[in-house]
Amino acid sequence: MRFVSFRLATSVLATTALLLIAAAPSQAQTRAETLRYVTGASVNTLDPNIPGSTRESFALSMSTYDRLVAFGRKQLNGKWVFDLDTITGELAESYDVSPDGLKITFRLRKDAKFQDGSPVTAEDVKWSLDRCVTAPILGKAQLLTGSLTSADQFKVIDPLTIEVTLPKPDKLALPNLATVYPMIINSKVAKEHATADDPWATAWLKEHTAGSGAYAVESFKPGEQVIIKRNEAWNRGSPGKPAFFKRVIVQSVPEPATRANLVERGDADLVLDLQASDVQSLEAKGKLKVISTPQYNAVTYVSMNNQIPPFDNVNVRRAIASALPYEDMFKAALFGRGAPLFGATWPDGKPLNGIYPFQQPVKLDLDKAREYLKAAGLPEGFSTTFSFNVGQAATAEPMAALVKESLGKIGIKVDIQKLPDAQMSTQINEKKLPFFTEGIVAWLPSTDYFYRNFYTGSQRWNYSSINNPDLAAIAQQARFEPDKAKYEEAGRRLNAMHVDLMPQIMLWQPNQDAVMAPSVEGYTYEFHRQVDYRDVSRK
Amino acid sequence: MVTTGLGATLVRAGRRLLSSLPALFGVLVFTFLLMRVLPGDPAVFFASGPNAGKEEIEQIRKQMGLDKSVPEQLVFYLSDIGHGNLGRSMMTGQPVLKDLRERLPASLELTFTALLIALIAAVPLGVLAALRPGSIIDHGVRLFCALGVCVPTFVSGLLLIYVFYYLFGLAPDPTGRIDVFTSLPPQRTGFLSIDFLLAGDFEGWWAACRQLILPAVSMALFVIAPLARITRASMLVSLGSDFVRTARSVGLSWRKVVVTYALRNAILPVITIAGIVFSTMLGANVLVEKVFSWPGVASYALDALLSSDYAPVQGFVLLMASLFVLVNLVVDICYGIADPRVSIE
């Protein structure tokens, strides 16, 4: 008995060894045509409209679906970034805006086909846009910012023409149609999977795609990886050509050190979310291409709740703004990788321009901070908490320690609170945190949009809970201001108010550090802050 | 009435299973309440699109059933469980049952391999140390065990990756169970090393094993210590006992004395500890899973916990509790095999 099992074991071992020798390299020839992108996050739905969808899902949908229009790209300090002011056709061959700005007419490409081969028609466009403004999905709140609120606004003129009507000439209507949500879905396929409870097929589209995009989904394992393969018929990038990579693998690798190893060893081609320290050492080694773009549509703040004492006192907020060790924080948190939003000089005390976010005229000046505290009637200081979420601990933790140390010098005792992400969002939403750090991002970064969304109302994104009717009125008015000079003037006034009221302190715009194999080209910083797989190619 | 050995074991197992049901129910209710007591509203967390407002939050709350009162939610939850439905994860967008079913084999495969490596290393080490107490070998084993326990698994994991993958390129990239370019075998057991063998794909099997080695070793290093220490202690007791003295005095071979008599008697506590180690490993290997991007249940539960995603956490705890019950059963049965006296009631 023992003898038999021994013989069996040896023969299995021997066979295995033989097979191993025989079956060596058989893959690898398609490696150059494959893009392996690793990320700490993951794709959780194939339809970015589903509440709770991740940024990786947004990026994936840019490749699996087309929109009517797309953003162009421009160079900013030698790096490619998306260009909000250039809107090109994607499924639309061309578009016209009527002179009064109330009608936009799109003519669709005649050669555009869905991945199942059926042509893209104006009916599909209407169904998709109707879905975006009617179904209980994320697109609704986004399109609202471009005055797109009702299905009546989308009218089919003929099979290749669709007309969008606006109640007011809204600058953001067209850019909104280039964002993630208003993707064009194959309505015939989607309708087949709609049910009475779910007329917009949200459940089905979460797990399946029915688009005309540059890539089709080959396999989708939520939380692990997605593999997409090229749609050979797609030609919306460069004319007559599909996207470059035949296959793209989007793989979740939670450990940042492992991601750094993978890209350094050449096993991964592209990664965005490395730790700042790793990026620095990889850049110093010089073997890989590192493209660092300040996230010019994002801002990191130190926020104070303007409704909670003592932060309801403007002088307390000014004192804090004069007591933060900006340079040290910038170095400790980001290793200096980003665009600082502090330390400006305003020669005549007026904003340099009307663009938000802007560099504020604030710097570390403890004597001034003490004066402000005295003016606030708190010369002895006070106690408060400073919160940040676990997900941002890598940058926020060193920063919080510096805030605590520096404020301690002017008598403000700070307790550092590290909160789980869900708890932090809840407390921010309920406006319970007095003093914390958080970030924001705007897909359509225009001055009025920032002020309307992040400085007015009682919603979560108004971190400082500022409630200033003047500021709200100027921002609201600027939204529909067609005159460029007047818009600029409104922006200057808002920026001046920001520095005067100091509702919260803008710290910096962190860099998006894209680290890639030297052979990867064409990387562009996109509005959704992820890679658009259609942009990249290999030399 | 005389029952046979096997029958008695089965009866015992059945009784154990029945008596664990109330405990499982308690775990169920307790986790449910605990998740709801924790601060942090999942709806707010998941409504984090750049424009998500109150309406989206309400929408998600309704979708997750959080708009109802807690007792109502509990009743719905229990009836769902009765129908085999563990709810849906917001994080992955999948039913929790499906997620767990896909991820559990990954965790089990890793844990089994790690436990096997640990046992293969720990039992001989413990026996060696017990045979020569106070010698260099004994101290060497003690040092090795101390080191294994001191170094947290993610540190040893990262070190192993650094040396074997980054420096020497011997190991494959530490990204999950299988190289991304290898196609998967048809799923039968969920254990890749078995599925590849069943499919007759030895290249794939080797690829899967290579992926498995580093994470399994870094987990094993951590649990070798308790296993080796307990083996040593119980070997010392059994080597000093009367029956070993008798066996030695009648001139039995060294091998027979140590392996057949001493070790067989010493193995009971090792089995107990191995059972406990196994259950803790399953839940506690989250760090290893994170470092090696292993798509297991522990990292899944941790991600869910951080984002207050109730359903996966509850599902995970229920799964772990059930596994614990099962492992205890298996340990019981192993007892019976190792020591026939145990099964006679």
Interface residues (C-beta under 8 A of the other chain):
Chain A: T15 T16 L19 L20 A23 S26 Q27 A28 R31 T34 R36 V38 S42 N44 T45 I50 P51 G52 S53 P136 L138 K140 A141 Q142 L144 T145 K206 E207 K221 P222 G223 E224 Q225 I227 I249 Q251 S252 V253 P254 E255 A257 T258 N261 L262 E264 R265 D267 A268 V390 G391 P420 D421 A422 Q423 M424 S425 T426 Q427 N429 V441 A442 W443 N453 Q459 R460
Chain B: L38 P39 G40 D41 P42 V44 F45 F46 A47 S48 G49 P50 N51 A52 G53 K54 E55 E56 I57 Q59 I60 Q63 M90 M91 T92 G93 Q94 D99 E102 L158 I161 Y162 Y165 Y166 G169 D173 P174 T175 G176 V180 F181 T182 F202 E203 W205 W206 K290 V291 F292 S293 P295 S299 Y300 D303 L305 L306 S307 S308
